[in-house]
C-alpha cells in the first residue's frame, strides 16, 4: 500500500543537485493522473484510479489481453484524430 500512496516529486534544479547517482532513481514523464491496470488473464482486466477506497473496476469491451498477475501503472489520455 505504501507504493500506491507515494506522491511523485516534481523535478526542479534543487532536486537535480541532490541526485548523487542517476541509476539510483526511476523517473517517468507524466502529464495526468495515474491509474493501475491489473491483468487476471486474457481479457479480464481491472482498473483502479489510485484513490481510496481501493476499488477495482472491470474494464468491459477493452480490446487487449494481459497475462495473469500483471500490474501496470498507466495514464489514460484522450487521443485526437484529424487536424
N, C-alpha and C positions, 0 to 999 in steps of 0.2 A: 504493500500500500504506500510506503514511503516514496517509491519511484513515481507512482501516479500523482502524488501530491506535490512533487517538485515543480517549482516555477522556474522557467529559464532566466538566465542572466543576460541582460542586454549588453551587447558588445560596445565598449567605449575605449578611449585612449588609456584611461586608468586601468581598466581590466586587462588590456593587452600588455601593459607594463608589468603586471603581476604574474604573467604566464612565464614559467621557467622552461618547460619542455612542451612543445606543441603536441607531441604524441601522448601526453598525459590527459588530453581533453578530447571530447567529442563535440563537434559543432554541426548545426544544421540550419539552413536558411528556412525561416518560417514566416508566413505572411498572414496567418489566420489562426483559428482555434484548432487545437489538436484533438484528434479522435483516435479511437483504437478499434481495430478490426480483429476479431477472434475467429479463426477457422476451426470448424469442428468436423472437417472432412467434406470433400466435394463442394456442393453449393450451399451448405449450412454455414452461413457467415453471420456473425453478430456484431453490432456496433455499439460503442459506449462513448459518450462525449467527454469523459474525464471528470465529470462532476459528481457530486454526492446528492442523493443516494446512488450507489453503484447499481445501475440498471442497464442490462444489455438488451438491445432491440434486434430482433431477427430481420435481416435485410431480405425483402421479397423482390423477385424479378431482377436480381443482381446477376449479370451475365459473366461471372467469373467463378473460378474454383480455387480454394486454398487447401493445402494439406492439413490434416488434423493437428491440433496443438500449435497452430501458427498464430502469433500475435504481432500485428503491425501497428506502428504509430503512423497515422496518415493525416493529411489535410484535405478537406473536401472543398473544391473550388468550382466556380461556375465557368464552364467552357463556352466561349462565344464563337459563332460562325459568321463568316461574311466580312463586311468592311470593318 
